[in-house]
């Protein structure tokens, strides 16, 4: 991956994180020009959405809330979401996304659910690794790859998933 083309977007991302941390000033929406792009931070209903765009056309959107946020509209239909999962954060950037959600299942049960359901949707499990407090699973389908980390979170689990976006 050529990271030199992504540097302006990283600057925008860092600026957006700073804005989110300072976001308790009562405004519902803030638009800020930053070096190399623009950041819009919207806060409502206990959640925050940051939309970042670079002068080169790169776009990143991050939505987060403890109460839950929606999956991106073009979330891949062949990537399962465990029933009862609460999406805490969704980020789309280019042709990939990262989603973090909580589930009531144990780490072992959540990992088994994803292993079984990815296989059922045509994915080949490429690797699994149990690291005690967390476990990793990697699956492939054609040229696409889905990677997730499942960690203990109180009596349930936190799942971090990285997958390609569904093409519109």
Beta strands, then each sheet from edge to edge (+ up, - down):
strand 1: 29-34
strand 2: 37-44
strand 3: 47-54
strand 4: 59-64
strand 5: 86-93
strand 6: 96-103
strand 7: 124-130
strand 8: 134-141
strand 9: 144-153
strand 10: 156-164
sheet 1: 1+ 2- 3+ 4- 5+ 6- 10+ 9- 8+ 7-
end
